[in-house]
Amino acid sequence: MFEYEDIKINYKEYGSKKQDSIVFLHGWGQNIEMMEPIARPFVNKYHILIIDLPGFGASEEPKRIWKLDDFVELIHKMIEKLDFKNVTIVGHSFGGKLALMYALKYDTRKLVLLASSYKKKIKELTTKQKVLKSLKKIPGLNKLSGIAKKHIGSTDYKNATPMMRDILVEHVNTDISEEVEKIKCPTIMIWGTNDVDVPYEDGVELSKRIKDSGLITYEGCTHYAYLERLTQTISVLESFLG
């Protein structure tokens, strides 16, 4: 376990410190196991770090509401303290967003983005959500809006603890669309055309915003395209990592 801000962070480490490094970051609500299938083929050639992000897997959740920068700082501290060098970061969804933010702040050899989120989600309000919004405006009914939100919100929101719900809201409302244009390291993206969580169109846009990047399309695949075509993903990574 790695200790940071009085919380314990679970992680797995493979390979030698003499080798170049790859850090794997899972998506929201996931854990180390979701990244191991694409990490294990590289354990003999690279120094591998797979992290259970705070609040997921066997890692403790933060004791305050973390902003995404707090997650980035944790990742950087782990990379420094555990002596990982020449780091490539592979991130899925939420983990991809953290990977982008890391590359904006710290030296990064290469980036691999698997259906990475990066901008604020704007969705048309459903009838239930309109009711929730109305409840917030009525004096004395504010408390009811909190109860209603548990039943009306997304699956991620419903499954989260109160602390992680607040952090999820921070995540969803953090838009880095403009900032990503400053990323200079070589970047590849893998996206499924049937992704309903982070639409394929977002991938097309992101590939245009990052100059040294390429988008690899998996026709008919979902938000978990990288696992649905695991053999192809491993082959893509081998080629890109060189």
PyMOL commands that set and color helices and strands:
alter all, ss='L'
color gray80, all
select helices_A, chain A and resi 32-34+36-42+68-81+94-105+127-137+142-152+155-159+162-172+179-182+200-209+225-228+230-241
alter helices_A, ss='H'
color red, helices_A
select strands_A, chain A and resi 2-4+7-9+11-14+21-25+47-51+87-92+110-114+187-192+213-218
alter strands_A, ss='S'
color yellow, strands_A
deselect
rebuild
show_as cartoon
